[in-house]
Each structure stands twice: as structure tokens, then as C-alpha cells.
Amino acid sequence: MNISLPETLRAFVDEQVAEHGYGTSSEYVRNLIRREQDRMHLRNLLLEGARSRSLGVADADYFDRLRTKVRKQSK
């Protein structure tokens, strides 16, 4: 796959590659695509949660119970 970019965007990509230790511009673009996939997955999970029925208030007690449950499961 080849992508044509105007010089300003190409310069930006080259800067990102140099500043963030990517080996190539392809690595940088792959990372952007993975981040977008993660963002879309999280968005879908949030929307799914918003559509689901409420299981109660997420207050301090809720999180205390959740921590206890997770600690028990990890043992």
C-alpha cells in the first residue's frame, strides 16, 4: 500500500518518526491504525454499556466490593 501525502504532512510524519523512535514511517502509521482500532473498540464498549440496564450506583462501596472480588479471583 502506498500513501501520498502533501509535503506538510510528510514533514510531520518524519518528525514523529524521529522524535518517538519509530524505525520507519510505516511503523508510525501502523501505530496510528492500532490506536484508532483501540479507540473504536473502547467507544463500542462504552456505547454497549450505556445501552445496558443499570446494575446500581457506582459509588465507593461498589468499587470496594469490586476490588474485593478481583482480589479473591486472583488468588
LINVENCOR-V878916 format. One line per field, one symbol per residue. phi: phi as a letter, one per 20 degrees, with the letter a starting at -180 (. if undefined). psi: psi as a letter, one per 40 degrees, with the letter a starting at -180 (. if undefined). burial: # if it has 24 or more other ideal C-beta (glycine too) atoms within 12 Angstrom, else .. Layout:
phi = ???
psi = ???
burial = ???
This chain:
phi = .dcecfgfffffffffgffdmffbfffffgffffffffffffgfffffffefffdpeedffgfffffffffffee
psi = hhhhiidddddddddddddefididdddddddddddddddddddddddddeiiheahgadddddddddddddde.
burial = ............#...........#..#...............................................
